[in-house]
């Protein structure tokens, strides 16, 4: 939504004529006869203003200098500021009704005559909560407007951060398809809408939410929706869900109860809104207390995962304490404090999501490792080995170079199992795997194909180099006999060699030739290398 608003704002600029060559400026807009929008203080608006403040002049009268008045924190209805014949009525939810010099509040600059004692009068509608009183700032125009702009920047920045976090979570969901990320995106969207109504940005630069004169209804409904997501998430962040899994029905009750309360808000009157606001405040305090207890209990038990939850709770508890003490700063900057607390909560929830994403990736990598690894020997299994061989084959075709494979079978392995038992047979397999891994540069180039069969990949090796390296492999396998030191045990291997023939071999053909050569080596007496043309046995000279 915010992205669409930016595009709509940029569209008129994009339709302006481009600057001419050599012109060092760009003029946008043009002369206008449009009148600055003003909201007349209608009698029905003034009739709803139960609160009136009369700001008296100093004892010696006004100085004759400009006086700026800015009103913050009026969440519903319009604000009236008047002095003499100057009067303005503005709504926080329609920036077109306000003095454009004030962006976060409803403000007015007046210039009383020197010595004049006529007061500046401000009036507004009675707030829903007793402590939600407005803040009126009086002073010179420049510092008052700077404070107003700073408030606007904080409010806009909080919304921008929530939007950025939502987009990041959306990309996380696209990667993992984990539903938690979609829940987080929904929470960010709800918090963006809640903050927009709370801070008046729903009407800036002009209304993009149909708030109108029902700001209280919007605020209570969005507060209920926000708490429906915030409270269960806080409970989970502090570890309550892990330590008390039976609390999940209560979580669902809180979630759907608050959603139902939010949906029913349009049916309420003003008295119902006040009661609803008090109920939301009470439920929030109760759940925050439970979450604090759960987090501290988990931390005491050594659960480091509770720290993000306690960190997310910290600003809320600071506000609860400040509210109980009637802290002046909270009265003055309640909206900004609420938005900053909500933004901090979203950031801590995003941190927890990133931790979850890291765990999911580690689990995925571990599962992939388990799926591609032979449990007994730790070597890549047949599926992983054939995938790697296919990659080598494709690379050899794209950038022509040699590729050879050796198909190895432990001689008389069934007899070893029958004579010495399967436990010794497993020891032989592990020892052979260790010997093979030590004979190649890349450990992934040795694969257990199944049973007593292994595959050795030799990328970049031609015929002569492949025979030499496989002879080293054969000797290291034979050395396993001495390594194990089991009386009567002899370990040897028959190896079939196949060198890639570009243009005629595919993966299946290359494996078939190596397998056939291995069986030829067995028929010729075992403990030797065969490549379909020549057999190399123990003691034979290597080819030049």
N, C-alpha and C positions, 0 to 999 in steps of 0.2 A: 504494500500500500504506500509506504513512504517512497519506494523507488518510483512508483507511478506518479506521485506528487512532484518528485524532482523532474521527471520527464516533462510533465505538463508545464512546470515553471520554465524549463529550458526551451520549450517549443517556440514561444514568441521570439526569443533571442535568435534562434536558428533561422527564422524567416526574414531577419533583417538583411539588408544588402551588405555584401562584403566590402571592406575598405578598399579604396583604389590604391594602385601601386604608388608607393612614395608617401602615402598618407600615414601619419604616425598617431592616429587616434581612431576610435570607433564610437560613434554617437548612437545611443540606443534610445528608443522612445521618441516622443515629440510633444509639441504644445498641446494643451488640453483645456477644455472649459468645464471639466468635471468638478463638481463641488465635493469638498472633503466630507465623507460620510459622518453624520452626527445622529445619535439616537436621542430622540426627544424623550424627556422624562414624563411619560404618560401618567395620568392620575392613577390608573390601576396598578402601575409599577410602584408608585410612591405609597400606595395604600398598603402594600405588603412589607414596607420597611418599618419593622418594629424597633430597630436599633438605630439611634441617632447620636452622633458625636459632634459637639461644637468645639472647635479648636480656637481658643481665644487668642487675641493679639497680645503681644508683650505689653507690659505696663505703660510704656511710652508710645504705644501704637506700632503699627507695621513700619518697617524701615523704608519702604518704597522700592525695595529690591524684589526681583521675581522670587516667588515661593512655589516650590514643587510639592505636590501631595501625591503619594502613590499608595494604593491599597492592595494588599496581598491576602490570600487565604480565604476569600469569600467564594465558597464552592458552589453556591446556588443563587439564582436570582441576579439582579443587577445592582451595581454600586452607583450612588449619586454623590457627586462632589460639587459644591456650589460656593460661590463667594460673590456677593453683589448680583450683578446681572449675568455673571459667568456661571454656567451650569453644564455638567456632562453626566450622562447616564450610560454606563458601559457594562457589557457582559464579558466574563472571562472566556466564554465559549463562542464568541464571535468577535474576532479582532477588528472587524470593520466598524464596530461601534465605539472603539477606544481611540484615544489620542495616540498617534503612531510613534510618539517619542517614548512611550511606555509599552513594553512588550510582555512582561511577565505579570503585570498588575494593571489595575485601572488607575490612571493618573491624570493630573491636570496641573498646568502652570498658570498661576495668577500673579498679577502685579498690583497689590493693594497700594493705595495712595499713602504717602508718608504721613504718619500720625493717625491713620485710619484705625478704628478699633472694631470694625465689623469682623466677626469670626468666620472661619472657613468651616462649612458644615459638611459632614460625611454621614450617609445613612445606608443601611443594608438590611437584608432579611435575616431574621434570627437563625443562627446555625443549628444544625441537627444535634450536635454534641455541645455540652456546656463549655468544654475546654477548647473547642475549635473556634477560637475568636480570631477576627482578622487582625492583621498588622498594618498600621498606618505609619508611613514614613514621611516626615516633613523636613524640608531643608532646601539648600540651593539646588537648582535644576541639574547641574553637572553631576555631583556625587549621587543624587537620588537616581538619576537615569543610569549611571554606571552600575549601581547596585541592582537595578532592575534588569539590566542586560546580563549581569553575572548570573542572576537567578535563571534567566531564560537559557543561558548556555548550559548550566547544570542540568536543567530539565530536558533539554534537547539531547545532551550527551548521554544521559541515562537511557533514553529511548533508542538512540543510535546503537549503544552497546547491546541492548536487548535484541535489536534486529540483527546485528552482526553475530551474536551468539546463536540465534535461531538459524541463520544461514549455515553456520559452521556445523550445528547439530544435524541439519538436513543433509549435508554432505557425509556426515558420519553414518546416518541411516542408509544412504545410498551405498556405502561401503559394506556395512555389516548386516543390513536388514533387521536390526535389533529394534523392537518396538519402543524401548525406553527412549530412544532418540526422538521418535515422533511425539511421545508424551512431552518431552522437553520442549520441542518446537511449539506444541500447543500452549504450554505454560508461558513461553516467551511472547507469543501473540496476545494472550490474555493480559499479560503484564504490560505490554505496549499500549493496549487500549485503556487499561486502568490508569496508567501514568498520563496518557494523553488527556483523559477527562479530569484527573486529579490536578494536573498542572495547567490546564487551560489550553494545551496545544491542540486539542480537538477542534479549536476554532481559529488556528493560526496556519497560514496567513488569512484563510477564510474557512468556514466550517466544512469539515470532511466527515464528521459524524453527526447524525441528526439529534444532537443533544437539546438544542433550543432552550426552553425554560424548564426542562425536566432533568437538570444536571444531578439533582439528589438521587433520583431514581437510577440513573445510569451509574452513579458512583457506588451506591449500595449494591446493585446487581453485580457490577464488575469486581467489587471487593469480595463478594460471596464466591464468585467464580475463581478469583485469585487465591483465596484461602482454600478452596476445594482442592487446588493443586499444590499450594505451598505447604500446607500442614502435613499431608501424607509424605511428601518428599522430605520435609525436615525430619519426620519420624524415621524414615529410612536412612537418611544421611547420618543421623546420630546413632544408628545401630539398633534402634528399637525393634525393627522388623526382623533382624537376625536373632536377637536374644529372646524375643517373645513372638514366635511365628503365629500364635493363636490370636494375635491382635489384628490380623488381616480383616476379619469381618468388621471390626470396629473402624478400621481405615476406610473400608468401602461405605460404611454407614455415614462417616463424616463426609466423604467425597460426594456421595449422591444426595445427602441431606443438604449440603451447602449449594449444590447445583439446583436442587428443587427450590431452595429459598431464593436464589438469584432469579430463577425463571418466574417466580410468583411476585417479584417486586412491582411490576407495572400495575398490579391490582391494589396496591397499598395507598393509603392516604399519608399525609405528613406525619401524623402521630405514629402510624405503623412504621414509617421510615426511621423515626427516632428510636423506636423499640428495636427494630432490626439492626440499626447501627450499634446499639448497646449490646445486643446478643452476639454480634460478630466480634466485638471487642472482647467480650467475656470468653467466648470459645477460643479466640486466638491466645489469650493469656493462659488458659488452662492447658492447651496443647503445647505451647512454648515451655511451660513448666514441666510437663511430662517429657518433652524432648531434651530439656536441659538435664533432668534426672537420668534419662537413659544414656545420654552422652557422657556424663561424668562417671556413671557406673561402668560403662564400657572402657573409658580411659583408665579407671582404677584397676580394671581387670586386664589391662594391657592391650586393648583393642585400638590400634592406631587408626583404623578406618573411621572411628568416631570423630576424629579431629576436624575433617571438613564440615561435618554437621555442627559441631560446636562453634567453628568459625562463622558459619552461616547464621547461627543464632545470635552471635555477639552484638551486632548493631541493633537488633530488635530489643534485646535486653537493655541496652544502653538507653533506647528510647522509652522503654517501659519505666525504667528508673527515673529518667528525667521527667517523664509525665507525672509520676507520683510526687516528685519534688517541685512541680510547677516551675521547671527550669525556663528561664527567660529565652534562652537561645532556641529551645524547641518550639515555643509559641511563635517566635519570629520566623523560623525556618522549618516548619513542620513538613511542608510539601517536599522541600528539597531533601530533608532527612528521610522521609518515607521512600522517595525515589532512589536515593543512594543505598538505603538498606535493601530494597528490592533488587537493585542491580548487583549488589554484593552477594545476595542469595543466589541469583542466577549464575554468577561467576563461580561460586563454590559448587553449585550443582553441575556446572559444565566441567569443573575440575574432577568431580566424582565420575562424570560420564567418561572423561578421558582415561581415568584409571580403569574403568570398566572396559573401555575400548582396548586398552593395553592388555588386560587380562584375556579378552576374547582373542586378540591376535596371538598371544602366547599359547593359548589353548589350541588355536587353529594350527599354529606351527608345530606344536607337540603332536597333535593328531596326524598332521601330514608326515611328520618325522616317523611316527609309529607305523603309519600306513606304508611308508616307503623303505622301512628298515627291517631287516631280518632280526628277530628277537634274540636268537642264540648267538650269532656271530657279530652283530652290529654292523654288518655290511649292507649296502643297498640291496633290496630284494629284486625279484625278476621284473616287476612292473617299473620300478624306478630305473633299473639298469637299461631296459629296452627304451625307455623315454630318453635317457642320456645318449644311448647309441644312435637313436634317430636324429638327435641334435648334431652329433659328430658327423653323421652321414650327410645331413643337409649342408653342413659347413664345408665338408670335403667336396661336394658338388658345386657349391657357389664359388669357392676359392680353391680350385683343384690342388689337393695335396693328398699324401698317402694316409691310409687308415688300415689298421690290422686288428684282428681280434684273436684271442686264444681261448678255446673251449676246453676246460680242465675237468677231469673226473678222477676222484681218488680211487686207486686200484684196490679191488677186492674189499670194498668197504662193508659189504654185507657179511663177509667172513669175519671182519673185525668186530662187528656188532654181535655176531653169533658166538665168537670165541671169547671175547673180553667183556661183552655186555654193552648196553646202550650208553651207559655213563661214560665209558672210555671212548665210545664212538663220538659222543658229543665233545669230549676233550680233543679228539683228533680234528674235528671240524673247526673248533675255536682256534687251535694251534695253526692249522692250515690257513685260516682266514687271516691270522696275525702275520704269518709269513708272506702271504700274498700282498697284504697291505704295505708291508715294508719293502716290497720290490717295485712299487710304482710311485710316481711323484704325487699323483692325485689319488687320495684314498677312495674317492667315488668311482674310480675306474676299475675297481674289483667288485664283482656282483655275485651274490649267491643265487643261482638260478633255481635251486631246489635240491633237496636230498644232498648228495655228495658232489653235485656239479657246480662249477664256478665259471664265470666269464671274466676275462681280463681284456680291457680295452686299451689299445695302443694307438692313440691319435698321432698322426705325423710320422709313424714308423713305416718304412718300406719293408721289403721281404727280409733282407739281410739283418736289419736292425731288429725286426720283430723276432726272428729266430734267436738272435743273441739274447734278447731280453727274456724270452720264454725259457731259454735254457737256464738262465739265472733263476727264474721262477721254479723250474723243475728241481734244481739243486736245493733251493730253500725249502721246498716241500719235503724232499728226501731228508733234510736235516731235522725235520720234526721228530723223526725216529729217536734221535739222540736227545732232543729237547724234552720229550715226554719221559724217556727212560723207563718204559714199561717192558719187562722181560718178554721176549718172543714177539713183540710188536714191530712191524715194519710198515712204514708209510711211504708211498710213492704215488705218482700221478701220471696219467696219460693226457697229452695235450694235443688238441687239433688246432692248426693255424689256418686262417683265411685272410687274404689280403684283398682289399676292395678293388674291384675292377670297374672303373668308371664307365658309365654308359650301359652296363649290363647287369650290375648287382643292385638289388634292393635289399632292405633290411632282412626280409625272410630268406632271400637267397644267400646272403652273406652268412647268416646263422646256420643255414642248412649245410653249407660247405664246411664250416668249422666243426659242426657236429659230426659230419661224415668223416672228416679227417681224424677226429678224436677216436671214433670207433676203429678206424684203420690202425691207429697207434695201439689200441688194445689188442687187436687181432695179431699185430706184429710182435707182441711180447710184453706190452705195457712199459711204464716208466720211460717214456720217450715222447718226442714231438713229431707230428706228422702234418704236412701241409698239402697232401694230395699228390705231390710229386716226389718228395724226398723225406725220408725218416731220419731224425736225429736221435740217437740213443745215448745212454750214459757212456762217456768216454770218446764219442765221435768228435772229430775236429769240427769247429764251427765254420760255416761257409765264409769264403773271403768276401 
